[in-house]
Amino acid sequence: MASGTDDDREIAALRAELSQTRRSTVPALEEILYTAMPVLDRGFIRVVDYMGNDGAVVQAARVSYGRGTRKVSEDRGLIHYLMRHRHSTPFEMCEIKFHVKLPIFVARQWIRHRTANVNEYSARYSILDREFYLPAPADLAAQSAANRQGRGEIVEGAEAAHVLDLLREDSLRQYAHYTEMLNEGEDGAPADPQRRGLARELARMSLTLNFYTQWYWKIDLYNLMHFLSLRADPHAQYEIRAYAEVMLDVLRRWLPVCHEAFLQHRLHAVTLSAAALAAVKEMLAGKAVTQASSGLSKREWRELCAALGLPEA
């Protein structure tokens, strides 16, 4: 399933094939259908199928409201209303299916989103390629002192080179051990006739988490936006955020009005707790508010000040 194989010829044939249909299609998404969009050093995202457009969301919502009018401005207003008030069902009417190639450690984060249909490449059945993720030097960072699951200052120079050497050496060594245990030649016959190969389902356990896997991932629009609200956020780990940013651009092509509403009401919006809202009201009334008087925790106070562009003191 790596680039440069028979899969590429099959995909080119799919892109060349045109089908007539009565269902709604989106020209901007059709342009990139089956096209592998690169992510990280060896990964990609490819749209392989989809259902629905902005009109499908409006159509689903108006089942309850009657036919109504069909002006574009009113459709846009309705989608923004649905997004703003978190009405989920109309957005569930659209679906999309991706083919994704990603490092195993990213896949382990990704699979936490349990609202999709997933079918992963089987290393019990097939042999994984010698493809592993190495971060770019600019993405190497030390552990954050303030966030136990985040990155701190960039690691540079000889220290960065040493880390990359370790990652590369470990990955190459583990893959060499993997193929040695498999003992399979290109024709499937034993590479060393004097010994038996280990079962694929066992040999795979020697590989490190930076090796690439692949899967098909199908999800409805509502749950896709939930995924993107978490994984396209600046606080998300860089590697999974890189995939989310590509998917965010896919959303823009596929459903431009929903994309616009999502950015405005979800991704770039701020949700305030009741206590934070009360603190903002006091600020607007001209009162001096501090972290101690607000009743907010230090962390929530920092987040509120950052959202409002205010100093923490």
Sequence and secondary structure as in RCSB ss.txt:
>XXXX:A:sequence
MASGTDDDREIAALRAELSQTRRSTVPALEEILYTAMPVLDRGFIRVVDYMGNDGAVVQAARVSYGRGTRKVSED
RGLIHYLMRHRHSTPFEMCEIKFHVKLPIFVARQWIRHRTANVNEYSARYSILDREFYLPAPADLAAQSAANRQG
RGEIVEGAEAAHVLDLLREDSLRQYAHYTEMLNEGEDGAPADPQRRGLARELARMSLTLNFYTQWYWKIDLYNLM
HFLSLRADPHAQYEIRAYAEVMLDVLRRWLPVCHEAFLQHRLHAVTLSAAALAAVKEMLAGKAVTQASSGLSKRE
WRELCAALGLPEA
>XXXX:A:secstr
  TTSHHHHHHHHHHH     SS   HHHHTTTT  EEETTTEEEEEEEEE  HHHHHHHHHHHH S    HHHH
HHHHHHHHHTT  GGGGG EEEEEEEEEHHHHHHHTT  SSEEEE  TTTS   S B    GGG EEE SS TTS
EEEE  HHHHHHHHHHHHHHHHHHHHHHHHHHTB TTSSBSSTTS    HHHHGGGS TTBEEEEEEEEEHHHHH
HHHHHHSSTTS HHHHHHHHHHHHHHHHH HHHHHHHIIIIIT     HHHHHHHHHHHTT    HHHHT  HHH
HHHHHHHHT    
